[in-house]
Amino acid sequence: MSDSSSPDIGTLVGQLAAGDATLRAEAAERLCRAGSDAAVAAVPLVRACGDDDDQVREWAVAGLEELGPPPQGSIPQLVELAGSRHPLVAYWAITLLGRSGKDAATASKVLAECLGSAADPSVRQRAAWALGRLGSEAATARKALEKAAAEPDPRLARLAREALDSIGV
């Protein structure tokens, strides 16, 4: 962050868990404006996508849109969040796993489960996309991708076929 009087990323992450929605929204906004410096806040921002407050969710999403790949150490937590019942949390956890590419190879099983069981179509589509980003590391998800490739949802089917192509199946 360019303003030396600004709170550091760790302080802003702490504020994301505050009881006051205004403070949480401000922290999410400031993390959004921190750009790639906020990469260490990837997991808390994903969690904030499930906040009850609209502004917190909107700023968290805005921050994640520009974040790029998360730190490799956050992958286990993102794998856990990928199975969230909150569609926006699951979507963004899956997105960050996909952005991690082969570094997120351990997520293949969870992504295959999301592909086959998520109620939200955008979560299923994103899981197919993320599996494609894992390349050959997603070979264990072949059956789930083949099933998704035959789904009536044209976007899901296309993303599943693209993922199958990327893993060499």
Secondary structure, 3 states (H helix, E strand, C coil): CCCCCCCCHHHHHHHCCCCCHHHHHHHHHHHHHCHHHHHHHHHHHHHHCCCCCHHHHHHHHHHHHCCCCCCHHHHHHHHHHHCCCCHHHHHHHHHHHHHHHHHHHHHHHHHHHHHHHCCCHHHHHHHHHHHHHHHHHHHHHHHHHHHHHCCCCHHHHHHHHHHHHHHCC
